[in-house]
């Protein structure tokens, strides 16, 4: 069976194709009953999404996805049930967005060295007024005919050792978790299966994350395979972490999994929403 809850998705405020209002409408059509919008390092779409959720009969949860560093690796930490007006959170996210723009200019310069010019401006055109992400550069490179699809872009241009990669220094893991917890939210490690940490580092990550105040990991998410659902359910149990679920939906052609098609959590998982009032709408 598919879940009626989706706690990880993106709008045009970061790197999704749908506006917050369009995303909520799409979620409603897809059978989602409880939705969190988790744009990258930005909370400015939450109010519009919440208003749309009332119109479409969806129960909305404030969210964000914060970029963080751990052992020289970039991780993503989702914050759920956050206070979007929290001063410390808003100030920190403003700094991250400035850093993202500086990184984008460096990425464009790297691509220009291999004959791909105008990437910064092209990515800006796609992003409109939202923050610039690697996804916007990927879309530009596809649209300009340099690669056939978005997945190929990352392998050829935007990962470590390739011309469009820039090793950016985000806030550290402890800071990201503390910001979320300080804003009244639950900190969740997003798509842990994507980090290729190896067994020892994965266990170290979970230990530190728990010590900093983290409370959950994404067990079922768009980029995980069914065996990984079971793998991370066991890790969650081992570290007394709750389990989260989300499509990581960005829009048609940009997502691993369609919204509304996300499988339910494996048996034995304690959901991150276990003590939320929204739980009643999932029966």
C-alpha positions as CSV (number, residue, x, y, z in Angstrom):
1,X,0.0,0.0,0.0
2,X,1.0,3.6,-0.5
3,X,1.3,6.1,2.3
4,X,-1.0,9.1,2.6
5,X,1.8,11.3,4.1
6,X,4.7,13.0,2.3
7,X,7.2,14.8,4.4
8,X,9.8,15.7,1.8
9,X,9.2,17.7,-1.4
10,X,10.2,20.8,-3.2
11,X,8.7,23.8,-4.9
12,X,9.9,26.6,-7.1
13,X,11.2,28.3,-4.0
14,X,14.2,26.0,-4.2
15,X,14.6,23.5,-7.2
16,X,11.1,22.1,-7.8
17,X,9.0,22.7,-10.9
18,X,5.7,23.6,-9.2
19,X,4.9,26.7,-7.2
20,X,3.9,26.0,-3.6
21,X,0.3,26.3,-4.5
22,X,0.6,24.0,-7.5
23,X,2.6,21.5,-5.5
24,X,-0.2,21.3,-2.8
25,X,-2.8,20.9,-5.5
26,X,-0.8,18.1,-7.1
27,X,-0.4,16.4,-3.7
28,X,-4.2,16.5,-3.2
29,X,-4.8,15.0,-6.6
30,X,-2.2,12.3,-5.7
31,X,-4.1,11.2,-2.6
32,X,-1.7,12.8,0.0
33,X,-3.5,13.8,3.2
34,X,-0.6,15.2,5.3
35,X,2.2,17.2,3.5
36,X,5.4,19.0,4.4
37,X,7.1,21.4,2.1
38,X,10.9,21.1,2.6
39,X,12.6,23.5,0.2
40,X,16.4,23.8,0.3
41,X,17.5,26.3,2.9
42,X,14.4,28.4,2.4
43,X,11.1,28.8,4.2
44,X,9.5,31.5,2.2
45,X,7.0,29.2,0.4
46,X,5.4,27.8,3.6
47,X,2.7,30.4,4.1
48,X,1.4,30.1,0.5
49,X,1.5,26.3,0.7
50,X,-0.4,26.3,4.0
51,X,-3.1,28.5,2.5
52,X,-3.4,26.3,-0.5
53,X,-3.6,23.2,1.8
54,X,-6.7,24.7,3.5
55,X,-8.3,25.1,0.1
56,X,-7.5,21.5,-0.9
57,X,-8.3,19.8,2.4
58,X,-4.6,18.8,3.1
59,X,-3.1,19.0,6.5
60,X,0.1,21.0,6.2
61,X,3.4,20.7,8.1
62,X,6.1,23.4,8.0
63,X,9.4,22.0,6.8
64,X,12.8,22.9,5.4
65,X,15.9,21.0,4.1
66,X,19.2,22.3,5.4
67,X,22.5,21.6,3.8
68,X,25.2,20.6,6.3
69,X,28.7,19.3,6.4
70,X,29.9,16.2,8.2
71,X,33.4,14.7,7.8
72,X,33.9,16.8,4.6
73,X,30.6,15.4,3.1
74,X,27.5,17.3,2.3
75,X,24.4,16.0,4.1
76,X,20.8,17.2,4.0
77,X,18.8,17.6,7.2
78,X,15.1,18.0,7.0
79,X,13.4,20.0,9.7
80,X,9.7,19.2,10.4
81,X,7.2,21.2,12.5
82,X,9.5,24.2,12.6
83,X,8.5,27.7,13.5
84,X,9.2,29.5,10.2
85,X,9.4,32.8,11.9
86,X,12.2,31.8,14.3
87,X,14.9,34.5,14.1
88,X,17.9,32.3,14.4
89,X,16.7,30.0,11.7
90,X,15.8,32.8,9.3
91,X,19.1,34.5,9.9
92,X,21.1,31.3,9.3
93,X,19.2,30.5,6.1
94,X,19.8,34.0,4.7
95,X,23.5,33.4,5.0
96,X,23.2,30.0,3.3
97,X,21.4,31.5,0.3
98,X,24.2,34.1,-0.1
99,X,26.7,31.3,-0.1
100,X,24.6,29.3,-2.6
101,X,24.8,32.3,-5.0
102,X,28.6,32.6,-4.6
103,X,28.9,28.8,-5.3
104,X,26.7,29.2,-8.4
105,X,29.0,31.8,-9.9
106,X,32.0,29.5,-9.2
107,X,30.2,26.6,-10.9
108,X,29.5,28.8,-13.9
109,X,33.2,29.8,-14.1
110,X,34.2,26.1,-14.0
111,X,31.8,25.2,-16.8
112,X,33.1,28.1,-18.9
113,X,36.6,26.6,-18.8
114,X,35.3,23.6,-20.8
115,X,33.4,25.8,-23.3
116,X,30.0,26.0,-21.6
117,X,29.3,29.7,-21.3
118,X,26.4,31.5,-19.7
119,X,25.5,28.8,-17.2
120,X,25.0,31.2,-14.3
121,X,22.5,33.3,-16.4
122,X,20.9,30.2,-17.8
123,X,20.4,28.7,-14.4
124,X,19.0,32.0,-13.1
125,X,16.5,32.1,-15.9
126,X,15.2,28.6,-14.9
127,X,15.3,29.4,-11.2
128,X,13.4,32.7,-11.6
129,X,13.4,34.2,-8.1
130,X,14.3,31.0,-6.2
131,X,17.7,30.1,-4.9
132,X,20.2,28.7,-7.3
133,X,20.9,25.0,-6.9
134,X,22.8,22.3,-8.8
135,X,19.4,21.2,-10.2
136,X,19.0,24.5,-12.0
137,X,22.4,24.1,-13.6
138,X,21.5,20.5,-14.6
139,X,18.3,21.7,-16.3
140,X,20.2,24.4,-18.1
141,X,22.8,21.9,-19.4
142,X,20.0,19.6,-20.7
143,X,18.0,22.4,-22.3
144,X,21.2,23.7,-24.0
145,X,21.9,20.3,-25.4
146,X,25.1,19.4,-23.6
147,X,23.6,16.2,-22.1
148,X,20.6,14.1,-22.7
149,X,19.0,14.1,-19.2
150,X,19.4,15.5,-15.7
151,X,20.9,12.3,-14.2
152,X,23.6,12.3,-16.8
153,X,24.5,16.0,-16.0
154,X,25.5,15.2,-12.5
155,X,27.8,12.3,-13.5
156,X,29.5,14.3,-16.3
157,X,29.6,17.9,-14.9
158,X,28.4,18.4,-11.3
159,X,30.1,15.8,-9.1
160,X,33.5,15.9,-7.5
161,X,36.3,16.0,-10.0
162,X,34.1,17.4,-12.8
163,X,34.2,21.0,-14.2
164,X,31.0,22.2,-12.6
165,X,31.6,20.9,-9.1
166,X,32.4,23.4,-6.3
167,X,33.3,22.1,-2.9
168,X,31.2,24.4,-0.7
169,X,31.5,24.7,3.1
170,X,28.0,24.5,4.6
171,X,27.2,24.8,8.3
172,X,28.2,21.7,10.3
173,X,25.8,19.0,11.3
174,X,25.5,20.1,14.9
175,X,24.6,23.6,13.9
176,X,21.9,22.4,11.4
177,X,20.3,20.1,14.1
178,X,20.5,22.9,16.7
179,X,18.8,25.4,14.4
180,X,15.9,23.0,13.7
181,X,15.5,22.0,17.3
182,X,15.8,25.6,18.4
183,X,12.9,26.4,16.0
184,X,10.7,23.8,17.7
185,X,11.1,21.2,15.0
186,X,12.2,17.6,14.6
187,X,15.5,17.0,12.8
188,X,15.5,14.2,10.2
189,X,18.5,12.9,8.2
190,X,17.3,13.0,4.6
191,X,17.8,10.0,2.2
192,X,20.7,8.4,4.1
193,X,21.2,5.8,1.4
194,X,22.5,8.5,-1.0
195,X,25.6,9.3,1.0
196,X,27.8,6.3,0.4
197,X,29.3,6.4,3.8
198,X,30.1,2.8,4.4
199,X,29.0,0.9,7.5
200,X,31.3,2.4,10.1
201,X,30.7,6.1,9.1
202,X,27.0,5.5,8.8
203,X,26.9,4.3,12.4
204,X,29.1,7.2,13.6
205,X,26.8,9.6,11.8
206,X,23.7,8.2,13.5
207,X,25.5,8.3,16.9
208,X,26.5,12.0,16.5
209,X,23.1,13.0,15.0
210,X,21.3,11.5,18.0
211,X,23.7,13.2,20.4
212,X,23.1,16.6,18.8
213,X,19.3,16.2,19.3
214,X,18.3,14.6,16.0
215,X,15.2,12.4,16.3
216,X,14.5,10.7,13.0
217,X,15.8,9.4,9.6
218,X,14.1,9.0,6.3
219,X,13.5,5.3,5.8
220,X,11.2,5.4,2.8
221,X,12.2,8.0,0.3
222,X,12.3,8.4,-3.5
223,X,16.0,7.4,-3.9
224,X,15.9,4.3,-1.6
225,X,15.4,0.8,-2.8
226,X,13.1,-1.7,-1.0
227,X,16.2,-3.4,0.6
228,X,17.3,0.0,1.9
229,X,13.8,0.6,3.5
230,X,14.6,-2.5,5.6
231,X,18.2,-1.5,6.2
232,X,17.4,2.0,7.6
233,X,14.4,0.7,9.5
234,X,16.9,-1.5,11.4
235,X,19.3,1.4,11.9
236,X,16.5,3.6,13.2
237,X,15.6,0.9,15.7
238,X,19.2,0.5,16.8
239,X,19.6,4.2,17.6
240,X,16.1,4.7,18.9
241,X,15.3,7.1,16.0
242,X,11.9,7.6,14.6
243,X,11.2,7.0,10.9
244,X,10.2,9.4,8.2
245,X,8.8,9.1,4.7
246,X,8.9,11.4,1.7
247,X,9.0,11.3,-2.1
248,X,11.6,14.0,-2.4
249,X,9.4,15.2,-5.3
250,X,10.7,18.0,-7.5
251,X,8.3,17.7,-10.4
252,X,7.8,15.6,-13.6
253,X,11.2,14.4,-15.0
254,X,13.1,15.5,-11.9
255,X,12.1,12.9,-9.3
256,X,12.9,9.4,-8.4
257,X,9.3,8.7,-7.3
258,X,5.9,10.2,-8.1
259,X,4.1,11.9,-5.3
260,X,1.3,9.7,-3.9
261,X,3.2,6.5,-4.9
262,X,5.5,6.3,-1.8
263,X,5.2,2.9,0.0
264,X,4.3,2.8,3.7
265,X,7.0,2.4,6.4
266,X,8.1,-1.2,7.1
267,X,6.5,-3.0,10.0
268,X,7.9,-2.1,13.4
269,X,8.9,1.5,12.5
270,X,8.0,4.3,14.9
271,X,6.8,7.1,12.6
272,X,8.1,10.6,13.2
273,X,4.4,11.7,13.2
274,X,3.5,9.2,16.0
275,X,2.7,11.9,18.5
276,X,1.4,14.5,16.0
277,X,-2.3,15.5,15.9
278,X,-2.2,15.0,12.1
279,X,-1.8,11.3,12.7
280,X,-5.6,10.9,12.9
281,X,-5.9,11.8,9.2
282,X,-3.9,8.8,8.1
283,X,-6.2,6.1,9.2
